[in-house]
Amino acid sequence: MQPLSQRLSHLPLILAGPILRRTESQAVTVWVALKQPRTVTLKVYATVEEGSQIDQPLLSGTQPTVKVGEFLHLVAVVATPLHHSALLPGKIYAYNLFFDGETEDLATALSGNTDKFRDVPISYFSHNLPTFALPAANIDDLRILHGSCRKIHGGDRDAAAIIDDLIARQAQYANNRPQQLFFTGDQIYGDDVADAMLAVLTEAGDTLLGWQEQLPLQQADSDLKPGQRCETAKLEAGLTAMLVNKEHLAKSHLFSLGEYLTIYLFAWSPVLWPDTFAQGETVYPNDRKQSKRWNQEVKDLLSFRAELHKVRRALANIPTYTIFDDHDVTDDWYLNRWWCLSVLSKPLGRRVILNGLLAYALFQAWGNTPDRFVCGEAGGELLDAVQLWSASQGTDEAAYQILAQRLGLPPQNPQTGQPEFWQDGDVWVLQRDRRVLQWNYTLRGPKHEVLLLDTRTYRGYPVGENREIDPPMLLSPTAFKTQIAEPLEETDRLVQAGESDIELTLVILPTNVVSLRAIDWAQRSDLEKGRVFHSDVGDSWNFHQAALSQLLSELFQRRDRVVVLSGDIHYSCAVRLSYWFTRHFGTPKPPLALEQSRLLVQLTSSAIDNVEWRARVAHSRLKSLLPEPVEEWVGWNEPPNLVEVQVNGDRIQTLTLPASGEGPIIRQVKGTQGHSALAWRVFPQDLKQLPDWRYRIEWVPRQRATLLADEKAQLLLPTTLSSPPASLQEQLVNGVLLVWRNPWMQEGREVVACNNISLVSFQGFDLPQTPLSEPNQPPQTVIQDTYWRTPWQPTSIVYSRYWVSLTRDEPPPTRY
């Protein structure tokens, strides 16, 4: 395996990209990573003949690269209108990049005049330029892709390559091709890295930076070799990825800035990848188990690399937006107060968080919010500081402090060394500098708005002794205001002023509002045992009912319907939450005379590339033996007097529940506990104490998988039979796999858990609608088509459809 230091001079100018980022009618942003400094010009063109011919330039912008390392220069260049020529929905646009004037364009910079990169596929047209379309002017024409959790050695084929197939099928049709792509968390895995990949990343990172970072290690002999970092991560950094009795999850944890930077280059582009990797027998000549694991990881790496050119082309041709979850930095990042105290009080822990967040800022956040990275803004100060930090080879303490402050790392208590918190209402929140870079942001199209929420760095941790591992609020009270209330109210002001015509609200939540019942059971069991890192206890909204009620309150005070896009959980699904209220959670207003209806639809898409056997069981028919039940919840702002009726077989028992001293009170009023023989329902003693709000959670059925039209021919290919197994054990294994891969077995009723990506579309918005459901009225509908590759025919792509009505339900009778 030839190191990058020996290959770099033969590589093209562009190491990764171009990636089309924030794209609006008045501004288009393209991110690119170069091996040499350049002044980069972005030009956006009109097209004719359905995108096949380039017309006049409409937007242009020029920006110099930022020197992150000796051979790593980044830029997110923004083009703005040349002659008041704003971009319009329903049209296809193209763009080109020029470097140092017009002496070198995109095609030249991609190929580098080398045979290996001579024909880099970056376009869907003969003019060889990337293209895109703005979000449609009508909701029915809106096409949105979303997905999460993409691990380089995740196993099976990378579903991100399917994005390329979906764009290619409709590239010439502006209102049919996907118009926005949302990566909703875990775009990289900083903790779970293949040993062979870490070896490449470490060398490549040092080469691109031009210096080797001196990590703040307490033990000079700390082992940082691939496959041997688990103890250092646990003891010196306080990290928790390995605390689930799976040390392999942190055996090659990223530590240095160079490693965090280069994993993005390897995730998004094939340019830096070596042709081969060392074999396990060479690395571990005397350890068969380690050798076998190494070779399996290499096999997964090569599978990922095989379709990376398709991912690269896709990202160049669709506006792409991201928000982090934990693995973008490390597993369990800021999960609870105990984690913050443990990691942020250790020098190596703080350095790892800083390096991970800095890489996120440069490779993801810059393109999300380019206006926050201009001169005078927090992001602009961050770009200045990273150049000073790199120029000093990681020794400029003043630059380091600016980086820490802009990235939001809390100051340390001078006496204890522990991170500082501030109290926001009833919870603790990590302290941060007033000039901190904000990660959440809002997008507004012609008819829809999208709120992307930061649910990791603005968490509200319970106050009190012995509550360090208690589940947090995923947003603190202040964050609810700044991330939800204020953006929605700003949209309302724009609508009232005639400057916007928003009809639909989408919210990006990296973690789920509702999870599978089995996950809830596992998390509650782990919490009781104090093993909160085994199952990410507290990362799901429904695990903290007060926070979930506040989320619903903040949304439904301002919107009748909300579509939530989420990921994280390694399966895809659709959930419908119907909500009725006379008074919202935590509001002092008197109750309404009649209940009002609201609706939230959760569409989850995960994982793009991360096979997990437990989720695959839920994907199959086996899960049909334990379907998800309908859940009903109620809430009161002031404590009521409650009675619980339990039915166990032919026995009925009535219990008076003790009243809480203060509200709000949230209760599940119908369900099963332990086993289906015990059913229960909660009633208020006084019918004058009916709940202030209530909601019902229903899982939407997954429809039968449908094969893509242009893949059908593959089913006609003859199946090559393998030679007879050599042993009875092999026959048994093959028999089990044959049953498991059978299409019937893979048709589960609720979730998709093969590697997947999802396309969201809408119907019925062009028709006049009444507020609530009426007979014979075509409903407004959101549709999620989840695309995945079949175990029974891995060369085929199928999609499973979730069809969810957006019509709000009438309040059901109060059955108390």
Sequence and secondary structure as in RCSB ss.txt:
>XXXX:A:sequence
MQPLSQRLSHLPLILAGPILRRTESQAVTVWVALKQPRTVTLKVYATVEEGSQIDQPLLSGTQPTVKVGEFLHLV
AVVATPLHHSALLPGKIYAYNLFFDGETEDLATALSGNTDKFRDVPISYFSHNLPTFALPAANIDDLRILHGSCR
KIHGGDRDAAAIIDDLIARQAQYANNRPQQLFFTGDQIYGDDVADAMLAVLTEAGDTLLGWQEQLPLQQADSDLK
PGQRCETAKLEAGLTAMLVNKEHLAKSHLFSLGEYLTIYLFAWSPVLWPDTFAQGETVYPNDRKQSKRWNQEVKD
LLSFRAELHKVRRALANIPTYTIFDDHDVTDDWYLNRWWCLSVLSKPLGRRVILNGLLAYALFQAWGNTPDRFVC
GEAGGELLDAVQLWSASQGTDEAAYQILAQRLGLPPQNPQTGQPEFWQDGDVWVLQRDRRVLQWNYTLRGPKHEV
LLLDTRTYRGYPVGENREIDPPMLLSPTAFKTQIAEPLEETDRLVQAGESDIELTLVILPTNVVSLRAIDWAQRS
DLEKGRVFHSDVGDSWNFHQAALSQLLSELFQRRDRVVVLSGDIHYSCAVRLSYWFTRHFGTPKPPLALEQSRLL
VQLTSSAIDNVEWRARVAHSRLKSLLPEPVEEWVGWNEPPNLVEVQVNGDRIQTLTLPASGEGPIIRQVKGTQGH
SALAWRVFPQDLKQLPDWRYRIEWVPRQRATLLADEKAQLLLPTTLSSPPASLQEQLVNGVLLVWRNPWMQEGRE
VVACNNISLVSFQGFDLPQTPLSEPNQPPQTVIQDTYWRTPWQPTSIVYSRYWVSLTRDEPPPTRY
>XXXX:A:secstr
   HHHHGGGS SEEEEEEEEEEETTEEEEEEEESS  EEEEEEEEEETTTTEEEEEEEEEEEE EEEETTEEEE
EEEEEESSS    TT EEEEEEEETTTTEEHHHHHHTT STTSS    SSTT   EEE   SSGGG  EEEE  B
 TT SS  THHHHHHHHHHHTT TTTS  EEEE S SS SSS  HHHHHHHHHHHHHHHTS      SSTT   S
TT  HHHHHHTT   TTTTT GGGGTT   SHHHHHHHHHHHH STT  S    HHHH TT HHHHHHHHHHHHH
HHHHHHTHHHHHHHHHSS EEE   GGGT TTTT SHHHHHHHTTSHHHHHHHHHHHHHHIIIIIHHH GGGGST
TSHHHHHHHHHHHHHHTTS  HHHHHHHHHHHT   B TTT  B EEEETTEEEE   TT     EEEE SSEEE
EE   STT BEE STT TTS  BSS HHHHIIIIIHHHHHHHHHHHTTS    EEEEEESS SS  HHHHHHHHH
HHHTT TTTTTTT SGGGSHHHHHHHHHHHHTT SEEEEEE  SSSBEEEEEEEEESS TT  S   SS EEEEE
EEEE   SB   HHHHHHHSGGGGGS    EEEEEESS   EEEEEEETTEEEEEEE   SSS EEEEEEEE SS
TTEEEEEEESSGGG  SEEEEEEE      EE GGGGGGGGS        SSHHHHHHHHHHHHHTSTTTT  SS
 B SSEEEEEEEESTTS   SB  TT    EEEEEEEEE SSSTT EEEEEEEEE  B        
